[in-house]
Amino acid sequence: MIPEIEKKSKKEIKQLQEQKLQELLLYVAEKSPFYKKRFIGCDIDISTIQKLDDLTQIPVTTKDDLQKYNDDFFCVEKSKIVDYVTTSGTTGMPVFFGLTDKDLDRLAYNEAISFACSKVTKDDVIQLMTTIDRRFMAGLAYFLGARELSAGIIRVGSGIPELQWDSIQKFKPTYLIAVPSFLLKLIEFAEKNNINQNESSVKGVICIGEPLKNQDFSLNTLSKKIKEKWNIELYSTYASTEMGTAFAECEYQIGGHHHPELIITEILDDDNQPVKNGVEGELVVTTLGVEGMPLLRFKTGDIVKAHYEACDCGRNTIRLGPVVGRKKQMIKYKGTTIYPPAMYNLLNDFTEIKNYIIEIDENEIGTDKITIKLGAKDASNELITNIKDHFRAKLRVAPELEFVSIAEISKLQFPKMSRKPMLFIDKRKSYVSK
């Protein structure tokens, strides 16, 4: 189930996107209060924007814009909204989105072709290990995508390893949708309860919320730990509420494939200029085919690198590598630039560490301070030394370490109403004020 456009030449893909871009510009110029004002205020003549390269005539849309003018982005009357979702608020106040029937159809199509990219078929059964409630778009997308694909789905929800294994043993799912670190808890439960995970029906996992790969697409520490104990395929995905689109890995697992019929992508530097091919920058997206709340040149805040070579799977679209980090979460520490995923990967190297959370604050002179709270059964001096040496070797710095109870960290990771685990808390004034 590869959409024909994704197998076309780059020239043909570009032509389709330019056609859809012109349709979008006419739509928002008529329907969107926010973009109407922006076009007038910036003296933008949309008739001059014919090519993808012309997009630079339009200022970027930021998360701050969404938070300040949320209602002004809506292009339909309230009676046409059939589902409301909110962003997770990872880097600020949550934003709400309203989806029309057409938007739900688009969401289902996106997830169906993303599942198919990761080799899920109508004959598969998918166990959903994430919430479908709490205004969470992803859980709804997975359900709608499975229906579109005619695959079976088991809505178990997050957590509770015993219930997850009960469902696996009863209903025989072939794929799971889960946060990767939770798979380690499933393995631990299986080993304690005489369940052989390698004899289960599960053959693959669609992984969300945590990185699985290094920038060269080799397995990172977390995915190595999983695969050492469970012989299953792990597929990375990348998506967000704002873009309503996923970048899913195919069987070759060398980056998430772009669906050009659904979204236009740009990779920009700090001055909002396109980076050279192969250089990392901030992902900026323009949504195509969205009726309720389309976005033009929206800055996701995620630092990524695009790959442009054709894939052996037959798709000729760009691929996005693992997210390097969130721009707002960049840490300047003792002359070194660090993103949280690099620290997650190092901490996952230690089997003694059961859970952790990274806190960033400012010290008395206003520079960044890193404190890592660790849950471990044995906080020995040897373990502390090994962790600090590992950080110095890999990142050239050693953060402060604080050992607390495993239960306390679990509470920090899963605050009330959380929809996914929180591993990073930013207390910097410059961050809070953004």
ChimeraX attribute file (.defattr): number of C-alpha atoms within 10 A of each C-alpha:
attribute: neighborCount
match mode: 1-to-1
recipient: residues
	/A:1	13
	/A:2	13
	/A:3	12
	/A:4	8
	/A:5	17
	/A:6	20
	/A:7	17
	/A:8	15
	/A:9	14
	/A:10	16
	/A:11	9
	/A:12	13
	/A:13	18
	/A:14	16
	/A:15	14
	/A:16	14
	/A:17	20
	/A:18	19
	/A:19	13
	/A:20	19
	/A:21	24
	/A:22	17
	/A:23	13
	/A:24	21
	/A:25	18
	/A:26	12
	/A:27	15
	/A:28	22
	/A:29	18
	/A:30	12
	/A:31	20
	/A:32	22
	/A:33	16
	/A:34	19
	/A:35	22
	/A:36	16
	/A:37	13
	/A:38	16
	/A:39	16
	/A:40	11
	/A:41	9
	/A:42	11
	/A:43	11
	/A:44	15
	/A:45	11
	/A:46	16
	/A:47	9
	/A:48	11
	/A:49	18
	/A:50	14
	/A:51	14
	/A:52	17
	/A:53	11
	/A:54	12
	/A:55	18
	/A:56	13
	/A:57	14
	/A:58	18
	/A:59	15
	/A:60	17
	/A:61	19
	/A:62	16
	/A:63	20
	/A:64	13
	/A:65	14
	/A:66	21
	/A:67	14
	/A:68	11
	/A:69	14
	/A:70	16
	/A:71	17
	/A:72	17
	/A:73	21
	/A:74	23
	/A:75	23
	/A:76	16
	/A:77	9
	/A:78	11
	/A:79	7
	/A:80	15
	/A:81	18
	/A:82	14
	/A:83	15
	/A:84	13
	/A:85	19
	/A:86	17
	/A:87	18
	/A:88	20
	/A:89	9
	/A:90	14
	/A:91	18
	/A:92	16
	/A:93	16
	/A:94	15
	/A:95	20
	/A:96	18
	/A:97	23
	/A:98	20
	/A:99	23
	/A:100	20
	/A:101	14
	/A:102	16
	/A:103	21
	/A:104	20
	/A:105	16
	/A:106	23
	/A:107	25
	/A:108	23
	/A:109	21
	/A:110	24
	/A:111	27
	/A:112	26
	/A:113	23
	/A:114	28
	/A:115	25
	/A:116	20
	/A:117	22
	/A:118	23
	/A:119	16
	/A:120	22
	/A:121	18
	/A:122	14
	/A:123	11
	/A:124	18
	/A:125	22
	/A:126	27
	/A:127	28
	/A:128	23
	/A:129	21
	/A:130	23
	/A:131	20
	/A:132	20
	/A:133	13
	/A:134	13
	/A:135	18
	/A:136	19
	/A:137	24
	/A:138	24
	/A:139	21
	/A:140	20
	/A:141	24
	/A:142	26
	/A:143	22
	/A:144	22
	/A:145	26
	/A:146	25
	/A:147	17
	/A:148	18
	/A:149	21
	/A:150	15
	/A:151	18
	/A:152	18
	/A:153	21
	/A:154	18
	/A:155	16
	/A:156	16
	/A:157	18
	/A:158	19
	/A:159	16
	/A:160	14
	/A:161	18
	/A:162	13
	/A:163	13
	/A:164	20
	/A:165	19
	/A:166	11
	/A:167	16
	/A:168	21
	/A:169	14
	/A:170	9
	/A:171	16
	/A:172	18
	/A:173	22
	/A:174	19
	/A:175	24
	/A:176	24
	/A:177	20
	/A:178	21
	/A:179	21
	/A:180	22
	/A:181	21
	/A:182	17
	/A:183	21
	/A:184	18
	/A:185	16
	/A:186	20
	/A:187	20
	/A:188	14
	/A:189	17
	/A:190	16
	/A:191	13
	/A:192	9
	/A:193	10
	/A:194	8
	/A:195	16
	/A:196	12
	/A:197	19
	/A:198	13
	/A:199	10
	/A:200	15
	/A:201	15
	/A:202	22
	/A:203	16
	/A:204	20
	/A:205	22
	/A:206	24
	/A:207	21
	/A:208	20
	/A:209	16
	/A:210	21
	/A:211	26
	/A:212	24
	/A:213	23
	/A:214	17
	/A:215	16
	/A:216	11
	/A:217	13
	/A:218	13
	/A:219	16
	/A:220	20
	/A:221	19
	/A:222	22
	/A:223	21
	/A:224	16
	/A:225	17
	/A:226	21
	/A:227	15
	/A:228	9
	/A:229	15
	/A:230	19
	/A:231	14
	/A:232	16
	/A:233	18
	/A:234	23
	/A:235	27
	/A:236	26
	/A:237	25
	/A:238	21
	/A:239	15
	/A:240	14
	/A:241	17
	/A:242	23
	/A:243	21
	/A:244	22
	/A:245	25
	/A:246	25
	/A:247	23
	/A:248	28
	/A:249	27
	/A:250	23
	/A:251	13
	/A:252	11
	/A:253	19
	/A:254	22
	/A:255	27
	/A:256	27
	/A:257	26
	/A:258	24
	/A:259	24
	/A:260	20
	/A:261	17
	/A:262	21
	/A:263	21
	/A:264	22
	/A:265	18
	/A:266	22
	/A:267	24
	/A:268	20
	/A:269	16
	/A:270	10
	/A:271	7
	/A:272	16
	/A:273	13
	/A:274	17
	/A:275	17
	/A:276	12
	/A:277	11
	/A:278	12
	/A:279	14
	/A:280	18
	/A:281	24
	/A:282	26
	/A:283	22
	/A:284	24
	/A:285	21
	/A:286	23
	/A:287	25
	/A:288	23
	/A:289	16
	/A:290	23
	/A:291	24
	/A:292	24
	/A:293	24
	/A:294	23
	/A:295	25
	/A:296	22
	/A:297	20
	/A:298	23
	/A:299	21
	/A:300	18
	/A:301	18
	/A:302	18
	/A:303	23
	/A:304	22
	/A:305	22
	/A:306	23
	/A:307	19
	/A:308	13
	/A:309	11
	/A:310	15
	/A:311	19
	/A:312	10
	/A:313	12
	/A:314	11
	/A:315	23
	/A:316	20
	/A:317	23
	/A:318	22
	/A:319	23
	/A:320	22
	/A:321	26
	/A:322	25
	/A:323	21
	/A:324	22
	/A:325	19
	/A:326	18
	/A:327	16
	/A:328	17
	/A:329	19
	/A:330	14
	/A:331	20
	/A:332	14
	/A:333	16
	/A:334	12
	/A:335	9
	/A:336	10
	/A:337	10
	/A:338	17
	/A:339	18
	/A:340	18
	/A:341	19
	/A:342	17
	/A:343	16
	/A:344	20
	/A:345	18
	/A:346	17
	/A:347	22
	/A:348	20
	/A:349	16
	/A:350	14
	/A:351	10
	/A:352	15
	/A:353	18
	/A:354	17
	/A:355	21
	/A:356	27
	/A:357	19
	/A:358	19
	/A:359	18
	/A:360	19
	/A:361	19
	/A:362	15
	/A:363	11
	/A:364	8
	/A:365	6
	/A:366	11
	/A:367	13
	/A:368	16
	/A:369	19
	/A:370	19
	/A:371	16
	/A:372	19
	/A:373	20
	/A:374	23
	/A:375	22
	/A:376	19
	/A:377	13
	/A:378	11
	/A:379	15
	/A:380	10
	/A:381	9
	/A:382	9
	/A:383	15
	/A:384	15
	/A:385	12
	/A:386	13
	/A:387	19
	/A:388	16
	/A:389	15
	/A:390	17
	/A:391	18
	/A:392	13
	/A:393	11
	/A:394	12
	/A:395	15
	/A:396	14
	/A:397	16
	/A:398	19
	/A:399	16
	/A:400	12
	/A:401	15
	/A:402	13
	/A:403	17
	/A:404	15
	/A:405	15
	/A:406	17
	/A:407	11
	/A:408	14
	/A:409	19
	/A:410	18
	/A:411	12
	/A:412	16
	/A:413	19
	/A:414	14
	/A:415	12
	/A:416	8
	/A:417	7
	/A:418	12
	/A:419	19
	/A:420	18
	/A:421	18
	/A:422	18
	/A:423	20
	/A:424	19
	/A:425	17
	/A:426	19
	/A:427	14
	/A:428	17
	/A:429	11
	/A:430	12
	/A:431	14
	/A:432	10
	/A:433	7
	/A:434	11
